[in-house]
Amino acid sequence: MMYDFLPVSFVDFPGKIAATVFVSGCNFKCPYCHNSYLIQMREGIKSEKEFFDYLKKRANLIEGVCITGGEPTLWKGLKDFIKNIKELNFEVKLDTNGSRPQVLESLLEEGLLDYIAMDIKAPIEKYDMFLKNEKDIENIKKSVELIKDSDINYEFRTTVNDKLLTLEDFASIADWISPVKRYVLQRYKYAEGVLDKNLSGTGNCDIDFLLKVKEIVSQKIKEVLIRE
């Protein structure tokens, strides 16, 4: 369910001034998760009514809505929530881990999404570090192909943490997902509240490692961005 929202963001929806909605509940266990308080389903601290009242008042400022989590595709009310946003003529970006391709397919078929950002956690052989259910691996593969075959704007993105993944791992990811429109490398930055600081570390990802990752994946993928 919707937990909270950020009134204005200039970074969550590329090219758009957006409001960002946080949905609680997640089926992954990413060690570096900085929204770990949203892994469990939680009662919202703000209501949908508050959110839509805000959107109506800010139609002259806000261009889109980014829906993130947690994992939004687990929310049974997601489609109706997006329909209500679209009825107000806002564009919608969805952040997802790709574990529910049937939800993505349904939203795409109904033209309810304008941008998808899917997290690629690791090469397939290392995904068990992030999963609660290994059956989700096949769903993740399906989502990658579904998104690539769609006609909307999208990005795949990976959090770069030199304690969890190697340079060879990123080469494997590039081999797996390419050809792809856009690949974003997100630098791991430590914050209190990450799910497992013992695995993720208490320091930021080494910048030289990040730059080497970009050099490697750029051999396979045309547009590679670093997002701090």
C-alpha positions, 0 to 999 in steps of 0.5 A: 500500500502507499506509505508516503510521498515526496512532494517534489523531486528533480532526480527520480523521474528523468527529465521530469519534475515529479512527486515520488510515492513510496509503497511498502512491502518487498519480496527481496532482501538487498543488503544495501537497501536504504528503504529497509523500513519499507520491506515489511508491509506498513500502514501509510503515514499519508493517505491516497486522498492527501496525495491526490489532493496535493497533485490537483493543487500542483498541476502547474508544477508537477509533470509526473509521478514516480512510484517506488518502494518497497516493490510496487508491483506487489500492491494489489491496488497499484493499477487503480492508483496509476489510473487515477494518476493518469486521469489527472494527466500526469506521466508515470514512472515505475521502479521495480525489481522485475519479479512480477512480469505479469503485472508489468505486462498488464500495465504496459498493455493498458498504456499506464506507464511512461517510464520503467526503471528496473533494478538488475541486482547481479548476474543471474548466478549471484541473484540468490544474495538478494532473493527470498524466493529463487523462483523469482529468477525466471520472472526477472528474466521475463521482465528484462525481455518484456521491458526491452520489447516495450515501446516506452522509455526505460532504464536498467540500473545496478547499485555498484557496491565493490564488496558485493560484486566484482568487475567480472560480475558487471561484464556478465550483467552487460552480456546478459541485458545487452542490447539495451537502451540505457544502463545506470550505475548507482554508486552505493553510499552508506547510510544508517538503516541499510539492511545489512551493513556487514555485507554492504560495508559502512563506506561508500563504493570506491570511485575508481571501481565505479569508473572501471565498471563503466568502462567495462559495461560501455563496451557492450552498452551504448548509453551508460550513466553514473548516478551519484 
